[in-house]
Amino acid sequence: KRWPLCLDLAPYCKSADLLAAITSSIMQANGTAQNPYLDPTTLRPLVDGPAAPAFKHALQIHRALAALATPDVPGLENVTLESCSVINRVFAAGSCAMTIDWDAMFPFLYGSPFLRNDPL
């Protein structure tokens, strides 16, 4: 089976990193001086304040991406931080058109037969 998108959405894996990237891209339009999580003067969380619509939008994007992703892969229900793989195994097997992942995975995939035998 093939999917449009591979994401590691198991608990303790990369889902929170993806959500942080989406949130930051929305809430830090003027650079990293804009803190997307805390008010810099009061250190109060912005989640329920003026930034609430931006957080809601980030969650909607995350949910839309998750809907396109591979379904739960058997064996991942007990994933811990220690067992979360650098490489999305389903993507490495050639079953997805794309992935959103850590850049550290690309050196591991360099010799992958699925990437090497691409007809393009």
C-alpha positions, -999 to +999 in steps of 0.1 A: +000+000+000+012+036-007+003+068+010+008+105+001+026+113+034+046+095+060+046+111+095+057+096+128+027+105+149+032+079+176+033+092+212+067+104+223+079+105+186+079+135+162+044+148+163+052+175+189+081+186+168+059+189+137+033+209+157+061+232+170+073+238+135+038+246+122+031+269+152+064+287+149+059+293+112+026+310+119+034+329+151+070+340+143+064+359+111+090+385+122+116+361+134+126+342+165+123+373+187+086+366+187+080+339+213+052+317+201+046+301+235+051+327+263+045+364+267+080+378+270+071+403+297+048+382+319+059+347+309+022+338+307+013+311+282-001+325+249-023+295+242-054+309+257-047+346+251-045+367+219-026+339+202-054+313+206-066+317+169-030+310+157-027+279+179-061+267+166-049+272+130-017+253+137-037+224+152-060+224+121-030+221+098-015+194+120-048+175+118-050+179+080-015+165+076-022+136+099-053+128+078-031+123+048-005+103+066+000+066+069-024+049+093-011+036+126+017+010+119+014-022+140+039-022+167+041+015+172+014+017+199+041+012+225+067+037+211+088+055+237+113+083+232+141+057+232+124+036+205+114+064+182+134+059+150+154+086+132+141+072+099+104+068+091+104+031+083+074+033+059+090+061+040+123+043+038+105+013+024+093+035-005+056+035+005+051+073+007+054+101-018+070+124+009+077+128+046+082+156+070+110+145+092+142+153+110+171+162+086+192+136+104+173+108+084+187+118+050+223+104+055+207+071+066+186+070+034+214+079+010+220+043+000+183+032+001+174+011-030+141+029-032+158+063-037+186+049-058+164+031-083+141+060-090+132+060-127+135+098-129 
